[in-house]
Every structure is written in C-alpha cells, then in structure tokens.
C-alpha cells in the first residue's frame, strides 16, 4: 500500500556524517549556520533560526513574546496536537476559533469575534500544507495590534503570490522538520521573525538565555559580568541534524515539484468521482501537497475505498478541542463539518501517480 507519509533521506551522506561524528564538534556550529543560510535563501528572508524540535520552536515563540499564564491565544483546533500542547505548558488560555469547512483554515470573522483585551497572539495553522487567508489574518492582527504566527508545521514550501511561507508578511513563522516533513532533519524546526529585535531575543532564548558574544572572557572562562536576563531552552540544532538538513534542502525543489505533479493527477481523477471533491485552495496560494486533501460525503466509505485500491487514506489529525487538557471543549460548527468530510490521500515524492 502506498503510505500517506514517508521519511526522505538523501543518498551518499554517510561519509559526511561519519566525519562529523568523530570530529569532536557535534553541537551547533558551521553546519548549523549553513543550514540556516540554506533556509534563508530558499524562503528569501534573513531572520531564520533553526531549533532542535518543533515543540521548542513553539515554546521559544511564547517566551519571546513574553506570554504569561492566563494570557489568551486564539488557535485552530484543526491542527496537529503538537501545535497546541505548548500553550498548556505555558499556562495560556486557548481560545478555539472555527474554520471554513471547505478549506479547514481559520475563519477570519470567527477569529475577529474571539478577540478580547486579553488576546496576545493568533496562531494561524495551515492544515496539511494548505494555506489559509494569510493576508486577511495579518491585516486583522495589525488592526488590533496582535501578533500573528503562521503555524507552518506542515506547510514548508507552500506559497502565496509566488512567495514561500516564512516570507509572507506574517510576524512570526514556525516550521517543523520532524521525520515525515520536508525538509526532514529527523527532528527539528525553524523560526522566522519579521522583527529584528524579536529575532535577536529569540536567538538568546534558544540557547539558555545566554548572549554568547559576552559569555566568555579573554581566558575563555565564563564571564561573571555576563548576566542572564531571559528564560531559555537548550534548543540548538546539532551538527548531525543540520548536516542532514543541508542535504535535504539540496533536493527540496524536486521533491515538492514531484508532489505537485501528483496533486495535478489527483485533481483530474477526483473530478471524475461522485460525492467527492478536492479541498478548496485559498486564492493565490499553492500548497506544498504534503498530502492531497479531499472532502467526501461518506468519509469512512471513502477511506476504505482508497485503501482497497492501495492508497493509505486517512484523517491525519483529530480536532484538538475534544481534549480535556485545553479546558475548552467548545462546539464549533465549521470544525465538525470539516472533520466529518476531510480525507487525506498520499501525494508524496515517493510514488508516481500515473504509474500506480
């Protein structure tokens, strides 16, 4: 059966990995900086930080913004659990907003209705690589003076007006490089900041709150004059993970292009089927086709049908507002409708649609 996900790993990298393993230089260094440069060049944005996990990327965002227990954040329950668990860790109040049942993306009008004086951030999740209405959401954030974060856990390489995620005018962007993402660094993620001061602050928070430019004195001893003023995480990406990421980025164009070719074939095939339609795509956007999304009148039957045909169809995630940990089991009509119809089909680089 063709899987819904498959980890990608470049060939012929063993020699380079062995060299790093026995070099004595395993923590963030030249390969870490080189990987950040690769991402920066790909998305065309300078303020890029790689991190060791997506979870820490999200926590760094919350710390950088100075969010405190009880502060409200608006988020989508139609997302990966990994996107929302960090809010619980920081003691934030999660306010769920509804989604457009045709796209799975946050409904701008419903987000507006959920804004209060306690709202500190809006986390705009782009479900399975399909972008929401980024321009409208960013405009809403500016109108109310609220930071907007593009949660691109599954949307690296997706585009708006030909520009890639991470360079779409949003205040902050978060990426995941976990095993089934592209790029895949086994585990990891990245952050992009439009504001240079927040970027520099996050860089320090990423490394235990340490400013490395003053942390050591002329004898390379820890400098007592270097004060630690910020909370921090041990979130630097290792040289091994960074090296893998560099080689992943060398192949990223062809991998995403392969997925888009498969998506074109799916679109033609789905158009000939009854009671099934392709997921609507937000105007002027181009998904990375991490999966191919469809809406079915009979979800269970559709999943079984495609699996019988050799394609591992699946819901991917479940709506997070069902979990008691978030203390907000609000009923959302759009979420219910979307989740009862959405099915993801394999669309990845690992198969040729027209040859299956």
C-alpha positions as CSV (number, residue, x, y, z in Angstrom):
1,X,0.0,0.0,0.0
2,X,1.2,3.5,-0.8
3,X,1.8,5.2,2.6
4,X,0.4,8.6,3.5
5,X,3.9,9.6,4.8
6,X,7.4,8.5,4.2
7,X,10.6,10.0,5.6
8,X,13.0,11.2,3.0
9,X,16.8,10.8,3.3
10,X,19.3,11.9,0.7
11,X,21.8,9.3,-0.6
12,X,25.6,9.3,-0.2
13,X,25.7,11.3,3.1
14,X,27.3,8.6,5.2
15,X,30.9,9.8,4.8
16,X,30.0,13.3,5.8
17,X,28.1,12.0,8.9
18,X,31.0,9.9,10.0
19,X,33.3,12.8,9.7
20,X,31.1,14.9,12.0
21,X,30.6,12.0,14.5
22,X,34.4,11.7,15.1
23,X,35.3,15.4,14.7
24,X,34.6,16.3,18.3
25,X,32.3,19.1,17.0
26,X,28.8,17.8,17.4
27,X,26.8,20.8,18.8
28,X,25.5,23.7,16.7
29,X,28.3,25.2,14.6
30,X,29.3,25.6,11.0
31,X,26.7,23.2,9.7
32,X,24.0,24.8,11.8
33,X,24.8,28.2,10.4
34,X,25.0,26.7,6.8
35,X,21.6,25.1,7.2
36,X,20.1,28.3,8.4
37,X,21.6,30.0,5.4
38,X,20.0,27.4,3.1
39,X,16.6,28.0,4.5
40,X,17.1,31.8,4.4
41,X,18.0,31.6,0.7
42,X,15.1,29.3,-0.1
43,X,12.4,31.5,1.6
44,X,14.2,34.8,0.9
45,X,14.2,36.0,4.4
46,X,17.2,36.8,6.7
47,X,15.9,36.2,10.2
48,X,15.9,32.4,10.4
49,X,16.7,30.3,13.5
50,X,16.9,26.5,13.5
51,X,16.0,24.6,16.6
52,X,16.2,21.0,17.8
53,X,12.5,20.3,17.9
54,X,9.2,21.9,16.7
55,X,8.0,21.8,20.3
56,X,10.9,24.0,21.4
57,X,10.3,26.3,18.5
58,X,6.8,26.9,19.7
59,X,7.9,27.4,23.3
60,X,10.6,29.9,22.2
61,X,7.9,31.9,20.4
62,X,5.8,32.1,23.5
63,X,8.8,33.1,25.6
64,X,10.0,35.6,23.1
65,X,6.5,37.3,23.1
66,X,6.6,37.3,26.9
67,X,3.3,35.5,27.3
68,X,2.3,34.7,30.8
69,X,-0.2,32.2,32.4
70,X,-3.7,33.3,31.8
71,X,-3.0,35.2,28.6
72,X,-5.3,34.3,25.7
73,X,-4.2,32.9,22.4
74,X,-6.5,32.2,19.5
75,X,-5.8,29.0,17.7
76,X,-7.3,26.4,15.4
77,X,-8.4,23.0,16.8
78,X,-8.0,21.6,13.3
79,X,-4.3,21.1,13.6
80,X,-1.7,18.7,14.9
81,X,-1.7,18.2,18.7
82,X,2.0,19.4,18.6
83,X,0.8,22.8,17.6
84,X,-1.3,23.4,20.7
85,X,0.3,21.5,23.6
86,X,2.9,24.2,24.2
87,X,0.1,26.6,25.2
88,X,-0.7,24.2,28.1
89,X,2.9,24.1,29.2
90,X,3.0,27.9,29.5
91,X,-0.4,28.0,31.2
92,X,-2.1,30.0,28.5
93,X,-5.8,30.2,27.9
94,X,-6.6,28.6,24.5
95,X,-9.5,30.2,22.6
96,X,-10.6,28.0,19.8
97,X,-11.8,29.7,16.6
98,X,-13.9,28.0,13.9
99,X,-12.7,27.0,10.5
100,X,-14.1,27.3,7.0
101,X,-15.5,23.8,6.3
102,X,-14.4,23.9,2.7
103,X,-10.7,24.6,3.4
104,X,-10.0,23.6,7.0
105,X,-8.5,27.1,7.6
106,X,-9.3,29.6,10.3
107,X,-12.5,31.6,9.7
108,X,-11.4,35.3,9.8
109,X,-14.8,36.5,11.0
110,X,-14.9,34.0,13.8
111,X,-11.3,34.9,14.9
112,X,-12.4,38.5,15.0
113,X,-15.3,37.6,17.2
114,X,-13.0,35.9,19.7
115,X,-10.6,38.8,20.2
116,X,-10.6,40.3,23.7
117,X,-8.4,42.7,25.6
118,X,-6.6,39.6,26.9
119,X,-5.8,38.3,23.4
120,X,-2.0,38.3,23.0
121,X,-1.4,36.2,19.8
122,X,-3.2,34.5,16.9
123,X,-1.8,31.2,15.8
124,X,-2.7,30.6,12.1
125,X,-2.4,26.9,11.4
126,X,-2.1,25.9,7.7
127,X,-3.6,22.4,7.8
128,X,-1.7,19.7,5.9
129,X,0.2,22.4,3.8
130,X,-3.0,24.2,2.6
131,X,-2.6,27.9,3.3
132,X,-5.4,29.9,5.0
133,X,-6.2,33.5,4.2
134,X,-2.9,34.9,5.3
135,X,-3.4,38.5,4.0
136,X,-6.7,38.9,5.8
137,X,-5.4,37.4,9.0
138,X,-2.3,39.6,9.0
139,X,-4.5,42.6,8.4
140,X,-6.7,41.6,11.4
141,X,-3.6,41.3,13.6
142,X,-2.4,44.8,12.6
143,X,-5.9,46.2,13.1
144,X,-5.9,45.0,16.8
145,X,-2.1,45.2,17.4
146,X,-2.0,41.4,18.0
147,X,1.0,39.3,16.9
148,X,0.1,36.7,14.2
149,X,2.1,33.5,13.9
150,X,2.0,31.3,10.8
151,X,2.0,27.8,12.2
152,X,3.6,26.0,9.2
153,X,4.1,22.7,10.9
154,X,3.1,21.0,7.6
155,X,3.5,23.9,5.2
156,X,7.2,24.4,4.4
157,X,7.4,25.4,0.7
158,X,3.7,26.3,0.3
159,X,3.3,29.7,-1.5
160,X,1.2,32.9,-1.7
161,X,1.6,35.1,-4.7
162,X,4.7,33.1,-5.6
163,X,6.4,33.8,-2.2
164,X,7.1,31.0,0.2
165,X,6.0,30.5,3.7
166,X,8.3,32.3,6.1
167,X,8.3,35.3,3.7
168,X,4.6,36.2,3.6
169,X,4.5,39.3,5.8
170,X,3.5,37.4,8.9
171,X,5.1,38.5,12.2
172,X,6.5,35.0,13.0
173,X,6.6,31.7,11.2
174,X,7.2,28.3,12.7
175,X,8.3,25.2,10.8
176,X,8.7,21.6,11.7
177,X,11.4,19.4,10.3
178,X,10.3,16.2,12.0
179,X,10.7,12.8,10.2
180,X,7.7,13.0,7.8
181,X,8.1,16.7,6.9
182,X,10.2,18.3,4.2
183,X,12.9,19.0,4.9
184,X,13.4,16.2,7.4
185,X,16.2,16.6,9.9
186,X,15.0,13.5,11.9
187,X,13.7,16.1,14.5
188,X,13.9,19.8,14.4
189,X,12.3,23.0,13.3
190,X,12.8,26.7,12.5
191,X,11.6,30.1,13.3
192,X,11.4,33.2,11.1
193,X,10.9,36.7,12.6
194,X,10.0,39.9,10.7
195,X,11.1,42.0,13.7
196,X,14.9,42.0,14.1
197,X,14.7,42.7,17.8
198,X,12.4,39.7,18.4
199,X,14.8,37.6,16.2
200,X,17.8,38.6,18.4
201,X,15.8,38.0,21.6
202,X,14.7,34.5,20.4
203,X,18.3,33.7,19.4
204,X,19.3,34.2,23.1
205,X,16.3,32.3,24.4
206,X,17.1,29.4,22.1
207,X,20.4,29.0,24.0
208,X,19.5,29.0,27.7
209,X,19.2,32.8,27.7
210,X,22.9,33.2,27.1
211,X,24.4,36.0,25.0
212,X,27.3,34.2,23.5
213,X,29.1,37.4,22.5
214,X,29.8,38.2,26.1
215,X,29.5,34.8,27.9
216,X,33.3,34.1,27.9
217,X,36.1,36.4,29.0
218,X,39.6,36.7,27.4
219,X,40.7,33.4,29.1
220,X,37.6,31.7,27.7
221,X,36.2,31.4,31.2
222,X,32.6,32.1,32.0
223,X,32.3,35.8,32.4
224,X,30.6,36.9,35.7
225,X,29.7,40.2,34.1
226,X,27.5,38.4,31.5
227,X,24.1,38.5,33.2
228,X,21.3,36.0,32.3
229,X,18.1,38.1,32.0
230,X,15.9,35.8,29.9
231,X,14.4,32.4,30.4
232,X,15.8,29.9,27.8
233,X,15.9,26.5,26.3
234,X,18.6,24.1,25.2
235,X,17.2,24.2,21.7
236,X,20.2,24.5,19.4
237,X,20.2,22.0,16.5
238,X,23.1,19.6,16.4
239,X,25.6,19.4,13.6
240,X,24.3,16.0,12.6
241,X,20.8,17.2,12.2
242,X,21.9,20.3,10.5
243,X,24.1,18.4,8.0
244,X,21.2,16.2,7.1
245,X,19.0,19.4,6.7
246,X,21.5,20.9,4.3
247,X,21.4,17.9,2.0
248,X,17.6,17.8,2.3
249,X,17.5,21.4,1.1
250,X,19.6,20.5,-1.9
251,X,16.7,18.3,-3.0
252,X,13.7,20.3,-1.8
253,X,12.7,21.8,-5.1
254,X,12.5,18.5,-6.9
255,X,10.7,16.8,-4.0
256,X,7.9,19.4,-3.7
257,X,7.6,19.6,-7.5
258,X,7.0,15.9,-7.6
259,X,4.3,16.2,-5.0
260,X,2.6,19.0,-7.1
261,X,2.7,16.8,-10.2
262,X,1.0,14.0,-8.2
263,X,-1.6,16.6,-7.0
264,X,-2.5,17.5,-10.6
265,X,-3.2,13.9,-11.3
266,X,-5.3,13.5,-8.2
267,X,-7.3,16.6,-9.1
268,X,-8.1,15.2,-12.5
269,X,-9.0,11.8,-11.1
270,X,-11.2,13.3,-8.2
271,X,-13.0,15.5,-10.7
272,X,-14.4,12.3,-12.3
273,X,-15.7,10.8,-9.0
274,X,-19.2,11.2,-7.4
275,X,-19.7,12.5,-3.9
276,X,-16.1,13.5,-3.5
277,X,-14.5,16.9,-4.2
278,X,-11.0,18.3,-3.9
279,X,-10.3,20.5,-0.9
280,X,-10.7,24.2,-1.8
281,X,-7.5,26.2,-2.2
282,X,-7.3,29.7,-0.9
283,X,-7.0,32.2,-3.7
284,X,-3.4,33.0,-4.9
285,X,-1.9,30.2,-2.8
286,X,-0.1,27.0,-3.8
287,X,0.0,24.1,-1.3
288,X,3.2,22.0,-0.9
289,X,1.0,18.9,-1.4
290,X,2.3,17.2,1.6
291,X,-0.9,15.3,1.2
292,X,-3.8,15.7,-1.2
293,X,-7.0,16.8,0.6
294,X,-10.5,15.9,-0.4
295,X,-14.0,16.3,1.0
296,X,-16.3,13.2,1.0
297,X,-20.0,12.8,1.7
298,X,-19.2,9.4,3.2
299,X,-15.8,9.7,4.9
300,X,-15.5,6.2,6.3
301,X,-16.5,4.6,3.0
302,X,-14.1,6.8,1.1
303,X,-11.2,5.8,3.4
304,X,-12.0,2.1,2.9
305,X,-12.3,2.5,-0.8
306,X,-8.9,4.2,-1.4
307,X,-7.2,1.7,1.0
308,X,-8.7,-1.2,-1.0
309,X,-7.1,0.5,-4.1
310,X,-3.7,0.6,-2.4
311,X,-3.7,4.2,-1.2
312,X,-3.5,4.8,2.6
313,X,-6.2,7.4,3.0
314,X,-6.6,8.9,6.5
315,X,-7.9,11.9,8.5
316,X,-4.3,12.7,9.5
317,X,-5.3,14.6,12.7
318,X,-8.3,14.9,15.0
319,X,-9.7,18.2,16.2
320,X,-7.9,19.2,19.4
321,X,-11.0,20.8,21.0
322,X,-12.1,17.4,22.1
323,X,-9.2,17.1,24.6
324,X,-9.7,18.0,28.2
325,X,-6.2,19.3,28.7
326,X,-7.2,22.5,26.9
327,X,-10.2,23.1,29.2
328,X,-12.3,24.4,26.3
329,X,-14.4,21.8,24.6
330,X,-16.3,24.4,22.7
331,X,-18.6,23.1,19.9
332,X,-17.6,24.6,16.5
333,X,-19.9,24.0,13.5
334,X,-17.3,24.5,10.9
335,X,-14.8,22.2,12.6
336,X,-17.4,19.5,13.0
337,X,-18.3,19.7,9.3
338,X,-14.8,19.8,8.1
339,X,-13.6,16.9,10.2
340,X,-16.6,14.7,9.2
341,X,-15.7,15.1,5.5
342,X,-11.9,15.6,5.2
343,X,-9.7,12.8,3.9
344,X,-6.0,13.0,3.0
345,X,-4.6,10.9,0.2
346,X,-0.9,10.1,-0.4
347,X,0.7,12.7,-2.7
348,X,4.4,12.5,-1.7
349,X,7.6,12.3,-3.7
350,X,7.8,8.5,-3.1
351,X,5.4,7.4,-5.9
352,X,4.4,8.3,-9.4
353,X,0.7,8.7,-9.6
354,X,0.3,7.8,-13.2
355,X,2.4,4.6,-12.8
356,X,0.4,3.2,-9.8
